[in-house]
Amino acid sequence: MSHRGVPTMRPEPNSQLGPAILATCIAHYTRPHISPPPQPPPSPPKTSPTPEHRQGVQEDGDG
């Protein structure tokens, strides 16, 4: 059961999947409001650093 032989022996499924994928892509592009752009991950609050980070900074400053 080699996956490599499937597309080579059966090119029909690929030909059908091609248009389907293109159709879905076109639908997303023509309707951007349905799929909003991915938002960046929320950055961690810098106002309250973790105690571990504070200790490391203090040690570096003393050294």
N, C-alpha and C positions, 0 to 999 in steps of 0.2 A: 504493500500500500504506500506507494511513493507519491507525494503531492505534486512532485515535478512532472510526473507523467500525465496527470489529469488534464492540465491546460493544453498540453501538446496533443494528446489523443482526442480531447473533446474541446475544440476551439469554439463551439457554438455557445456554451454557457458564458464564456468571456465576452463574446460579441453582444450577448444580451445584457450582461452586467454593465458594459461600457455605456450605452445610451441611458440606462437607468441611473447610473452615478452622475452622468452629465445633467440629466433632468433634475436630480435633487440639487446639484450645485447651482444650476440656473435658477431654480426656485428660491434658494437661499439668497442669491445675489439680487434677484428681482424683488424679493420681499425681505429687506434687511430688518424691518421692524419686528418680524417674527423671531429672528435669531439675533439678539443684541450682541455687540462685540464683547469679548471677555474682559472683565475688569481686573486690574492689577491686584495682587494679594494685599491685604491690609498690613501696613508696616507696624511693627511693635512700638508701643509707647516709649519714647526716649526720656520722658519726664521722670519715669520711675524705673530706673535700672535695677536689675536683680542684685541681691546682696552679694552673690558670688562675684559679679563683675566689679562691684565696689571694692571688695577685698583685693582683687587682682590689681585694680588701679592704685589703691593705697600702697600695696607692696611695691609696685613699680616706682611710685613716687618716692617712697622712703629709700629704696635702694639707690 
